[in-house]
Amino acid sequence: MLTDTLDTFFEHYAKSRESLVTSHDPDWPSPCELGEPWRDESGGQIVLWHPVRRHATADDFSGLETALEMPIHPDIKTHYGRYWSANLEAKAPDGHVSLIFLWNQEDSNRLVENLISHAVACRHNRLPFSVFFACTEADSDLFLTINNESGAVQLEAPGKRPLRIVSENLADFLELLVPAAATDR
């Protein structure tokens, strides 16, 4: 079950690091932030953080489903609705991935707005609707998506048909991942 797989990955991720630190933006607060921010060696503000399990898998997509007049795959809803979190770095069999999560409610609202635009572009270009959930290597334009119809994890390039199916579903894909060391990026 995807919820169990996500919970396990988050648990392993947190255990793989002494602490989780991210840049702090006072205009972009998150329930993930712990304590007060401080300045790092370069003068930027950073803060400790930890993923926060949402009370129930949030339904951030009901408005999107209404706007698009189609259901959103349950794996997409679970991936984005189970935790508030910064992005998580991991190693996959094919290379590095940066899993995208939602930092706060405003982030959720922006995701939905972006997905409406993405869906319009997909319809215009006669491409199947999919939802991105991870970036690949930093120097690559490729990203990972969840096919909205089948739930398959796909490798895609912007504006193109999916290049290939990476995994039959998100839970199976997440089970292949290993949290990346903090220095692996």
C-alpha positions as a printed Julia matrix, in Angstrom:
185×3 Matrix{Float64}:
   0.0    0.0     0.0
   1.36   3.41   -0.97
   0.74   5.05    2.41
   2.87   2.41    4.15
   5.62   2.76    1.54
   5.66   6.55    1.92
   5.74   6.27    5.71
   8.66   3.85    5.52
  10.59   6.02    3.07
  10.1    9.14    5.23
  11.2    7.2     8.31
  14.35   5.91    6.57
  15.07   9.37    5.18
  14.91  11.03    8.61
  17.08   8.29   10.16
  19.69   8.68    7.41
  20.52  12.21    8.53
  21.68  13.74   11.76
  19.34  16.67   11.13
  17.25  18.09    8.31
  18.07  21.69    7.4
  16.66  23.9     4.67
  16.71  27.55    3.68
  14.21  29.7     5.55
  11.89  32.17    3.87
   9.83  34.21    6.35
   7.19  34.71    3.63
   6.92  30.95    3.0
   6.37  29.35    6.44
   5.71  25.65    6.84
   4.38  23.39    9.55
   7.63  21.44    8.94
   9.86  24.14   10.42
  11.32  23.44   13.86
  12.52  26.24   16.1
  13.95  29.57   15.08
  15.96  30.12   11.88
  19.63  31.11   12.01
  22.25  32.37    9.58
  24.66  29.94    7.93
  28.28  30.69    6.94
  27.17  32.48    3.76
  24.66  34.67    5.61
  21.53  32.89    4.39
  18.79  31.97    6.8
  18.33  28.25    7.47
  16.03  26.3     9.73
  15.68  22.78   11.05
  12.71  20.93    9.66
  11.0   17.58    9.78
   8.26  16.1     7.57
   4.8   16.5     9.1
   2.18  13.85    8.55
  -1.1   15.43    7.63
  -4.1   14.43    9.74
  -5.73  12.61    6.86
  -4.7   12.31    3.26
  -5.74  15.76    2.21
  -8.01  16.26   -0.76
  -6.11  19.12   -2.36
  -7.35  17.95   -5.75
 -11.15  18.15   -5.57
 -11.13  21.57   -7.25
  -8.76  20.28   -9.91
 -11.0   17.28  -10.57
 -13.94  19.63  -11.0
 -12.02  21.98  -13.29
 -10.67  19.17  -15.45
 -13.86  17.11  -15.3
 -11.88  13.95  -14.53
 -10.72  12.1   -11.44
  -7.14  12.41  -10.23
  -5.37   9.08   -9.66
  -5.34   8.09   -5.96
  -1.52   7.69   -5.96
  -1.15  11.34   -6.95
  -3.45  12.39   -4.14
  -1.6   10.21   -1.63
   1.87  11.35   -2.73
   1.03  15.02   -2.34
  -1.51  14.7     0.48
   0.17  12.46    3.06
   2.96  14.77    4.3
   4.07  18.38    4.38
   7.74  18.17    3.45
  10.67  19.74    1.68
  11.86  17.86   -1.39
  13.72  14.64   -0.62
  16.85  13.48   -2.43
  17.21   9.81   -3.28
  19.1    7.32   -5.4
  17.08   5.25   -7.87
  18.43   2.37   -9.96
  18.75   4.77  -12.93
  20.29   7.68  -11.01
  19.47  10.56   -8.71
  15.91  11.77   -8.09
  14.55  14.69   -6.14
  11.07  13.81   -4.86
   8.78  16.82   -4.87
   6.47  17.38   -1.91
   4.33  20.24   -0.64
   5.82  22.64    1.91
   2.63  24.45    2.91
  -0.95  25.14    1.83
   0.11  27.88   -0.59
   2.44  25.36   -2.25
  -0.57  23.07   -2.67
  -2.58  25.88   -4.26
   0.27  26.63   -6.69
   0.57  22.96   -7.63
  -3.12  22.82   -8.54
  -2.83  26.01  -10.61
   0.19  24.59  -12.45
  -1.59  21.3   -13.07
  -4.58  23.07  -14.62
  -2.21  24.78  -17.08
  -0.41  21.48  -17.64
  -3.7   19.67  -18.36
  -4.7   22.32  -20.9
  -1.32  21.94  -22.63
  -1.68  18.14  -22.63
  -5.11  18.36  -24.24
  -3.86  20.87  -26.82
  -0.9   18.63  -27.72
  -2.96  15.43  -27.48
  -0.74  14.01  -24.76
  -1.93  11.83  -21.89
  -2.36  13.71  -18.6
   0.3   12.91  -16.03
   1.45  14.61  -12.85
   5.12  15.26  -12.1
   6.44  14.13   -8.73
  10.23  14.05   -9.13
  13.13  15.66  -10.94
  16.03  13.6   -12.21
  19.71  14.6   -12.42
  20.36  18.34  -11.97
  21.68  18.74  -15.54
  18.71  16.92  -17.12
  15.38  18.16  -18.46
  13.83  14.76  -17.73
  11.39  14.28  -14.89
   9.21  11.54  -13.42
   5.44  11.55  -13.59
   2.48   9.47  -12.52
   0.17   8.61  -15.41
  -3.24   9.83  -14.28
  -5.08   6.95  -15.92
  -2.92   3.94  -15.04
  -0.83   5.14  -12.08
   2.38   4.04  -13.83
   5.58   5.97  -13.1
   6.93   7.41  -16.33
  10.08   9.18  -17.47
   9.18  12.29  -19.45
  10.68  15.26  -21.24
   8.8   18.58  -21.47
   6.12  18.62  -24.16
   6.77  15.05  -25.32
   5.06  11.7   -24.96
   6.41   9.64  -22.05
   9.79   8.12  -22.92
   9.24   4.92  -20.95
   7.51   3.37  -17.99
   9.88   3.21  -15.02
   7.55   1.3   -12.68
   4.0   -0.01  -12.77
   3.06   2.11   -9.74
   4.44   4.63   -7.28
   4.69   2.25   -4.31
   6.92  -0.15   -6.27
   9.08   2.76   -7.45
   9.51   4.2    -3.94
  10.58   0.78   -2.64
  13.57   0.94   -5.03
  14.8    4.25   -3.64
  17.56   4.79   -1.13
  17.82   8.15    0.66
  20.75  10.04   -0.86
  23.55  11.11    1.42
  23.45  14.83    2.17
  26.54  15.27   -0.06
  25.18  13.29   -3.05
  23.78  16.21   -4.98
